[in-house]
Amino acid sequence: MLGADSYTVDFCWPKYRLAMEYDSEAFHGESNRKADAKRRNGLRYLGYLVIESNASDLRTTFDASRLAERLAALMKLKAKPRQFDVTAEKIKTHGQIMGLSTFP
């Protein structure tokens, strides 16, 4: 039924029966989609919840934080509260630097 003795996944939390696969075009293009689907179905058959993520989940620190919070919730863990928004700090700093620039 499984078609494999073992599976390799990007991230796995066996204690929580949770696996996460990161899809990128470089490694998960059209030619690999069938193999990816078979592996994910095998993991699900073994009782794992398989989460799929991609570049959009990591585009900004806010997006990455949302993904981390989702994973923590699935594991019923209390996520750390955000101490500050790194993206907002970068935008503020960029604005300050650009404000110093003057062109004749």
ZAVOVEX-13807 format. One line per 10 residues: their letters; for each residue x, z, y negated of N, C-alpha, C. Coordinates in steps of 0.001 Angstrom, whole numbers, plus 500000, padded with zeros to 6 digits. Layout:
// residues N
a	X/Z/Y/X/Z/Y/X/Z/Y; ...
END
This chain:
// residues 104
mlgadsytvd	500824/500000/501205/500000/500000/500000/500865/500000/498734; 501905/500832/498719/502713/500966/497513/503695/499824/497326; 504228/499296/498384/505159/498179/498281/506551/498563/497833; 506837/499864/497735/508168/500316/497320/508407/501727/497845; 509682/502042/498110/510033/503399/498535/510122/504349/497347; 510426/503779/496184/510536/504588/494966/510278/503698/493752; 510050/504360/492641/509821/503650/491382/510751/504220/490323; 511200/503358/489440/511975/503792/488289/511110/503572/487061; 510923/504630/486293/510117/504536/485079/510967/504973/483896; 510508/504652/482700/511286/504982/481501/511314/506481/481243
fcwpkyrlam	510169/507134/481357/510063/508582/481154/509114/509129/482202; 509447/510291/482749/508589/510867/483780/508621/512389/483696; 507444/512987/483787/507279/514427/483820/506536/514764/485118; 507261/514866/486251/506608/515080/487549/505715/516323/487584; 506136/517371/486909/505339/518608/486892/503926/518343/486370; 503806/517399/485453/502513/517091/484830/501887/515818/485395; 502572/515196/486378/502098/513934/486964/501866/512899/485866; 502833/512811/484949/502743/511942/483786/503976/511045/483720; 503753/509771/483496/504857/508814/483341/504574/507977/482105; 505634/507556/481428/505475/506689/480271/506389/505486/480437
eydseafhge	505833/504325/480244/506578/503072/480303/506648/502489/478898; 507850/502128/478486/508056/501498/477181/508148/499993/477397; 507248/499272/476780/507218/497813/476905/507907/497161/475718; 508928/496387/476014/509585/495604/474972/509659/494167/475454; 509670/493250/474564/509751/491841/474956/511074/491530/475634; 512118/492268/475272/513433/492003/475861/513448/492272/477359; 512745/493308/477799/512779/493691/479208/511442/493546/479914; 510371/493383/479175/509043/493342/479786/508274/492106/479333; 508940/490985/479324/508292/489734/478947/507315/489281/480021; 506776/488124/479832/505742/487592/480719/506179/487545/482182
snrkadakrr	507439/487242/482435/507916/487119/483818/507871/488448/484572; 507936/489563/483857/507953/490870/484508/506601/491567/484529; 505592/490986/483907/504300/491667/483794/503671/491996/485142; 503766/491090/486117/503188/491363/487435/503898/492520/488122; 505222/492540/488049/505986/493636/488657/505667/494953/487953; 505548/494913/486624/505205/496115/485861/503835/496631/486288; 502863/495742/486409/501505/496135/486787/501487/496735/488192; 502240/496146/489109/502299/496653/490481/502908/498054/490510; 503994/498246/489751/504636/499563/489684/503685/500593/489093; 503014/500248/488016/502088/501189/487377/500922/501526/488294
nglrylgylv	500413/500531/489010/499329/500796/489961/499801/501707/491086; 501038/501513/491541/501601/502391/492564/501717/503823/492074; 502157/503993/490850/502260/505338/490267/500884/505977/490155; 499910/505195/489735/498542/505723/489624/498006/506119/490997; 498314/505326/492003/497908/505637/493366/498510/506980/493806; 499721/507264/493349/500384/508528/493670/499876/509695/492821; 498927/509429/491939/498325/510499/491144/498911/510695/489763; 499712/509732/489311/500298/509847/487980/499391/509210/486928; 499363/509816/485769/498770/509181/484599/499906/508389/483963; 499707/507102/483774/500759/506247/483223/500373/505854/481803
iesnasdlrt	501212/506232/480859/501024/505898/479455/501926/504714/479139; 501388/503747/478464/502170/502590/478035/502438/502708/476540; 503680/502470/476142/504035/502507/474726/504839/501262/474395; 504966/501003/473106/505735/499838/472665/506311/500133/471281; 506905/499128/470673/507586/499315/469386/506658/499857/468311; 505379/499512/468359/504457/500002/467325/504298/501520/467395; 504542/502119/468568/504460/503573/468698/505657/504276/468074; 506698/503515/467758/507909/504103/467190/508289/503482/465849; 507382/502704/465277/507679/501991/464034/508059/502935/462908; 507361/504018/462787/507670/505002/461747/507784/506375/462399
tfdasrlaer	508315/507323/461672/508390/508685/462204/506991/509243/462418; 506033/508835/461603/504654/509276/461782/504110/508765/463112; 504348/507476/463417/503882/506897/464674/504526/507602/465864; 505830/507845/465799/506541/508523/466883/506015/509944/467062; 505730/510604/465951/505195/511952/466010/503814/511957/466664; 503003/510957/466348/501682/510837/466969/501794/510651/468476; 502748/509837/468912/502964/509634/470342/503396/510943/470999; 504309/511655/470367/504773/512935/470908/503628/513937/471009; 502767/513954/470001/501618/514860/470023/500653/514483/471145; 500471/513191/471371/499598/512732/472451/500145/513168/473805
laalmklkak	501455/512980/474002/502079/513393/475254/501977/514902/475450; 502220/515656/474397/502127/517118/474480/500710/517543/474846; 499712/516895/474263/498321/517224/474570/498004/516932/476033; 498497/515815/476556/498259/515470/477958/498898/516483/478900; 500009/517080/478455/500682/518092/479264/500170/519491/478938; 499190/519537/478032/498623/520812/477586/499694/521742/477020; 500619/521151/476270/501670/521894/475590/501336/521966/474118; 501754/523014/473486/501541/523142/472056/502654/522390/471339; 502287/521359/470587/503279/520571/469854/503776/521382/468660; 505034/521174/468314/505585/521834/467135/504914/521264/465898
prqfdvtaek	504558/522108/464943/503991/521571/463703/505049/520777/462951; 504608/519786/462245/505552/518971/461460/506125/519817/460334; 507433/519802/460238/508073/520556/459173/508058/519767/457875; 508251/518488/457956/508172/517618/456796/508061/516192/457279; 507607/515339/456415/507437/513935/456770/508691/513182/456361; 509508/512812/457352/510777/512134/457085/510540/510832/456336; 509492/510106/456700/509204/508829/456046/508935/509038/454560; 508143/510038/454224/507848/510317/452819/509124/510676/452065; 509993/511440/452708/511263/511804/452080/512126/510573/451829; 512148/509640/452771/512933/508413/452603/512374/507576/451455
ikthgqimgl	511073/507459/451389/510445/506687/450308/510759/507323/448955; 510669/508627/448870/510971/509348/447621/512430/509109/447208; 513346/509246/448169/514764/509044/447888/515035/507608/447459; 514417/506641/448148/514573/505233/447790/514119/504999/446351; 512969/505572/445990/512459/505437/444624/513414/506019/443595; 514015/507163/443932/514963/507791/443021/516206/506924/442851; 516697/506376/443938/517886/505510/443865/517570/504268/443047; 516435/503646/443319/516067/502435/442590/515840/502737/441120; 515396/503918/440808/515190/504317/439431/516503/504420/438662; 517580/504671/439352/518897/504760/438728/519482/503392/438438
stfp	518975/502387/439130/519515/501044/438965/518973/500415/437693; 519862/499885/436910/519437/499148/435716/520116/497802/435724; 519378/496826/435317/519931/495471/435247/519925/495028/433809; 521021/494398/433355/521102/493964/431940/520098/492880/431624
END
